[in-house]
Amino acid sequence: MKILITGAGGMLGYDLVNAFVNEDIIVADLPEWDITESDSLNNKIQTCRPDLIINAAAYTDVEGAEANRDLAFKVNAEGVKNLAGIASQLQVPLVHISTEYVFDGKNEKGYNEDDLTGAQNVYGQSKEQGEKHLLALCRQYYLVRTSWLFGRAPQKGKPRGKNFIDQIIELGLKQQEVRVVNDQIGRPTYAKDFALALRDLVKAKPPYGIYHLVNEGSGSWYDLAAEAFKARDLPTRLIAVPSSQFPSRAIRPQFSLLNNNKFNKLRDWRQAVKEYLT
């Protein structure tokens, strides 16, 4: 199967390429492949004629999106619109990766696949609009949401290029104590686990629609930091603090909980963190 993977040079893209290594992969990333340039994108896809498109290209800087709304929407909404239109025209299935940020983050029980969205910040709103374009233009689609990703490749688009675990360990090696937020709850997800689960989903060919692929279990950023320090045997003192101690331009969801009700469950996030760090 010939698979086009956009955003292949990013953190998730790295693991997607590895997960689909036995397929005929077309690795697509900036600057050669730009999903916001509709004519160029159309010409490239028409030429390579993939059997499946996986879109992992995105503007992911949550804070930066507040100051760069136009760019966030250009990539996360208009870029998806371009891909969806081309995929529909060619009758090629499109897998689009989205985020828990499309929800309002107020439901402590978490969000099911078909729950109504209601993004609270610019990043989430741009991803939400991208989802709407996908659903309006495509019949053959898998809209796959995930959350709190961490992985081995650099996280392009983020100010420091590092995921939360790598950042917190770096701080733990430099400081005697580290303050971490404990009132935001989510499902940390290993990009490797997500990519392998997505491969299984694509091969299983379940009904088209919306899916949530996340590591099971839940925890706060404080809990995630604690597991990371434990795995690396760091003596650094962790101090739990409320979100108010870290002012943010973007509204952060309190409950970033995606419920996987429609596909195979992934392992607990703590097991994934342990493997990632050992």
Residue pairs with C-beta under 8 A, 6 or more apart in sequence:
1 23
1 24
1 51
1 52
2 23
2 24
2 26
2 48
2 49
2 50
2 51
2 52
3 20
3 23
3 24
3 25
3 26
3 50
3 51
3 52
3 53
3 54
4 26
4 28
4 45
4 48
4 50
4 52
4 53
4 54
5 13
5 16
5 17
5 20
5 25
5 26
5 27
5 28
5 54
5 56
6 28
6 29
6 33
6 35
6 53
6 54
6 55
6 56
6 57
6 83
7 13
7 28
7 29
7 55
7 56
7 57
7 58
8 14
8 16
8 17
8 25
8 27
8 28
8 29
8 56
9 27
9 29
9 30
9 156
10 29
10 56
10 57
10 58
10 153
10 155
10 156
10 157
11 149
11 151
11 152
11 153
11 154
11 155
11 156
11 163
11 191
12 56
12 97
12 149
12 151
12 191
12 194
12 195
13 29
13 56
13 153
14 151
14 152
14 153
14 191
15 151
15 152
15 153
15 191
15 192
15 194
15 195
16 54
16 56
16 195
16 198
17 25
17 27
18 192
18 195
19 192
19 195
19 196
19 198
19 199
20 54
20 199
26 48
26 50
28 44
28 57
29 57
33 41
33 44
33 57
34 40
34 41
35 41
35 55
35 57
35 75
35 79
35 80
35 82
35 83
36 74
36 75
36 78
36 79
36 82
37 82
38 82
38 85
41 82
41 83
41 86
42 82
42 86
45 53
45 86
45 90
46 86
46 90
49 90
50 92
51 92
51 93
52 92
52 93
52 94
52 95
52 202
53 83
53 87
53 92
53 93
53 94
53 95
54 95
54 97
54 198
55 79
55 80
55 83
55 94
55 95
55 96
55 97
56 97
57 75
57 79
58 75
58 76
58 97
58 127
58 157
59 65
59 68
59 71
59 72
59 74
59 75
59 76
59 123
59 126
59 157
60 123
60 155
60 156
60 157
60 158
61 68
61 123
61 157
61 158
61 159
62 101
62 121
62 123
62 250
62 252
63 159
63 248
63 249
63 250
64 72
64 157
64 159
65 71
65 72
65 121
65 122
65 123
65 126
65 250
66 121
66 122
66 123
66 249
66 250
67 249
69 122
69 126
72 122
72 123
72 126
73 125
73 126
73 129
75 126
76 123
76 126
76 127
76 129
76 130
77 126
77 127
77 129
77 130
77 133
78 133
79 130
80 96
80 130
80 131
80 133
80 134
81 130
81 133
81 137
83 94
83 96
84 94
84 96
84 133
84 134
84 136
84 137
84 138
84 141
85 137
87 93
87 94
87 138
87 140
87 141
88 137
88 138
88 139
88 140
91 140
92 140
93 140
93 141
93 142
93 208
94 134
94 138
94 140
94 141
94 142
95 141
95 142
95 144
95 198
95 202
96 130
96 131
96 134
96 141
96 142
96 143
96 144
97 144
97 145
97 146
98 127
98 130
98 131
98 143
98 144
98 145
98 146
99 123
99 124
99 127
99 145
99 146
99 147
100 111
100 145
100 146
100 147
100 148
100 186
100 253
100 256
100 257
100 258
101 119
101 120
101 121
101 123
101 124
101 127
101 253
101 256
102 117
102 118
102 119
102 124
102 127
102 128
102 131
102 145
103 111
103 115
103 117
103 118
103 119
103 124
103 253
104 118
104 119
104 120
104 253
105 120
105 252
105 253
105 254
105 255
105 256
106 253
106 254
106 255
107 115
107 255
107 257
108 185
108 254
108 255
108 257
109 257
109 259
110 218
110 255
110 257
110 258
110 259
111 212
111 257
111 258
111 259
112 212
112 259
112 261
113 145
113 209
113 210
113 211
113 212
113 259
113 261
113 262
114 210
117 128
117 131
119 125
119 127
119 128
120 251
120 253
121 250
121 251
121 252
122 250
123 250
124 253
131 143
134 141
134 143
135 141
135 143
139 208
140 208
141 208
141 209
142 201
142 202
142 208
142 209
142 211
143 209
143 210
143 211
144 198
144 201
144 210
144 211
144 212
144 213
145 210
145 211
145 212
145 213
145 258
146 189
146 194
146 212
146 213
146 214
146 258
147 186
147 187
147 188
147 189
147 214
147 256
147 257
147 258
148 164
148 186
148 187
148 188
148 189
148 214
148 224
148 256
149 163
149 189
149 190
149 191
149 194
150 163
150 164
150 165
150 166
150 188
150 189
150 190
150 191
150 273
150 276
151 163
151 190
151 191
151 192
151 276
152 191
152 192
152 276
153 191
154 161
154 162
155 161
155 162
155 163
160 167
162 170
164 221
164 224
164 225
165 224
165 228
165 273
165 276
165 277
168 178
168 180
168 224
168 225
168 228
168 229
169 228
169 229
169 232
169 234
169 277
171 178
171 236
172 178
172 225
172 228
172 229
172 232
172 234
172 236
173 234
173 236
175 236
176 236
176 237
177 236
177 237
177 238
177 239
178 225
178 236
178 237
178 238
178 239
179 239
179 240
179 241
179 245
180 220
180 221
180 222
180 225
180 238
180 239
180 240
180 241
181 220
181 221
181 222
181 240
181 241
181 242
181 243
181 245
181 246
182 220
182 221
182 222
182 223
182 240
182 241
182 242
183 220
183 242
183 243
183 254
184 220
184 221
184 243
184 252
184 253
184 254
184 256
185 218
185 219
185 220
185 254
185 255
185 256
185 257
186 218
186 219
186 220
186 221
186 255
186 256
186 257
187 214
187 215
187 216
187 217
187 218
187 256
187 257
187 258
187 269
188 215
188 219
188 224
188 269
188 272
188 273
189 213
189 214
189 215
189 266
189 269
189 272
190 215
190 269
190 272
190 273
190 275
190 276
192 272
192 276
193 215
193 266
193 267
193 272
194 213
194 214
194 266
197 213
197 263
197 264
197 266
198 213
200 263
200 264
201 211
201 213
201 263
204 263
206 262
206 263
209 262
211 260
211 262
211 263
212 258
212 259
212 260
212 261
212 262
213 260
213 263
213 266
214 258
214 260
214 266
215 266
215 267
215 268
215 269
215 272
216 260
216 265
216 266
216 267
216 268
216 269
217 268
217 269
217 270
218 257
218 269
219 227
219 269
219 270
220 240
222 238
222 240
224 269
224 273
225 238
226 238
227 270
227 273
227 274
228 234
228 273
228 277
229 236
229 238
231 273
231 274
231 276
231 277
231 278
232 277
243 252
260 266
266 272
